[in-house]
Amino acid sequence: QVQLQESGPGLVKPSQTLSLTCTVSGGSITTNYYYWSWIRQSPGKGLEWMGAIAYSGSTYYSPSLKSRTSISRDTSKNQFTLQLSSVTPEDTAVYYCARGINPRYSGSYSLSFDDFVSWGQGTQVTVSS
């Protein structure tokens, strides 16, 4: 089965760029017609969809984060990466990567784990000086 694993620093300083990598095993990130998303959950809040990269390499971003977010992939390593710039303490959250069949989710949509086929275990990122 497809498995996802997030990796990256657990502590980032304010104003820096947060960078996380999701390594996928058991399946290819170029397989039709899956979309590979980044989602986060801040303390006391619900799941927030940040963006996705498609099997084709097309990217989709949440309008609220688009100016600070970049998602890319390395097909030779079967990985995709999140970069979030100019972070503040409000970006402190558990960050997840996930595989799904939709390219995007509205900010008003109440996202749940059931909206995705596969999830990583999540990684805590704290923004603090």
C-alpha positions in Angstrom: 0.0 0.0 0.0 1.0 3.6 -0.5 2.8 5.1 2.5 3.8 8.7 3.1 6.4 10.1 5.5 7.0 13.8 6.3 10.4 15.0 7.3 12.0 18.4 8.1 13.0 20.6 11.0 10.8 20.7 14.0 11.7 24.3 14.9 11.8 27.3 12.6 12.6 30.9 13.5 10.1 33.7 12.6 10.6 35.2 9.2 12.4 32.1 7.9 11.2 29.6 5.4 9.7 26.3 6.5 10.6 23.4 4.3 9.2 19.9 4.6 9.5 16.8 2.4 7.1 14.0 1.9 8.6 10.7 0.8 6.2 8.3 -0.8 6.6 4.6 -1.0 4.5 1.8 -2.5 3.3 3.9 -5.4 4.4 6.7 -7.7 3.5 10.4 -7.3 3.0 10.4 -11.1 0.3 7.9 -11.0 -3.0 9.1 -12.7 -5.1 10.8 -11.2 -3.8 11.4 -7.7 -3.2 14.8 -6.1 -0.6 15.1 -3.3 -1.5 17.7 -0.7 -0.1 19.5 2.3 -2.5 20.0 5.2 -1.8 21.4 8.6 -3.6 21.6 12.0 -2.8 24.4 14.4 -3.5 23.9 18.1 -7.2 24.0 18.8 -8.1 24.4 15.1 -9.4 22.2 12.4 -7.5 20.8 9.4 -6.4 23.4 6.8 -5.6 22.5 3.3 -2.5 24.4 2.1 -2.0 23.2 -1.5 -1.3 20.2 -3.7 0.7 19.0 -6.6 -0.9 16.8 -9.2 0.3 13.6 -10.9 1.0 15.8 -13.9 3.1 18.3 -11.9 0.4 21.1 -11.8 0.1 22.9 -8.5 -2.8 24.3 -6.6 -2.7 26.6 -3.6 -5.0 27.8 -0.9 -5.8 31.5 -1.7 -5.0 32.5 1.9 -1.5 31.0 1.7 -0.7 31.3 -2.0 1.7 34.2 -1.6 3.9 32.3 0.8 3.6 28.7 -0.4 5.4 26.7 -3.0 5.0 23.0 -3.6 7.4 21.1 -5.9 8.4 17.5 -6.5 11.3 15.2 -7.3 10.0 12.3 -9.3 13.4 10.5 -9.2 13.1 10.3 -5.4 9.3 10.0 -5.4 9.1 13.0 -3.0 7.2 16.3 -2.9 8.2 19.3 -0.9 6.4 22.2 0.8 8.0 25.6 1.3 6.3 28.2 3.4 8.0 31.6 3.6 8.0 34.4 6.2 6.7 32.2 8.9 5.2 33.5 12.2 4.2 31.8 15.4 0.8 31.4 13.9 2.2 28.9 11.5 3.0 26.5 14.4 1.1 23.3 13.6 1.2 19.6 12.8 1.9 19.4 9.1 0.6 16.4 7.1 1.1 15.2 3.6 -1.6 13.2 2.0 -2.8 11.5 -1.2 -6.2 12.3 -2.6 -8.4 12.6 -5.7 -9.3 16.3 -5.6 -6.9 19.0 -6.6 -8.2 21.7 -4.2 -10.4 22.4 -1.2 -12.3 25.5 -0.4 -11.4 27.4 2.7 -15.0 27.2 3.9 -15.0 23.4 3.5 -14.7 21.4 6.8 -11.8 19.2 5.9 -11.4 15.8 7.5 -9.0 12.8 7.3 -11.7 10.9 5.3 -11.2 13.4 2.4 -7.9 11.7 1.6 -6.9 8.2 0.6 -3.6 8.1 2.4 -1.9 10.2 5.1 1.5 10.6 6.6 1.7 10.5 10.4 2.3 14.2 10.6 5.2 16.3 11.9 5.1 19.0 14.5 6.6 22.3 13.4 7.0 25.1 15.9 7.8 28.7 14.9 9.7 30.4 17.7 12.8 32.4 18.2 
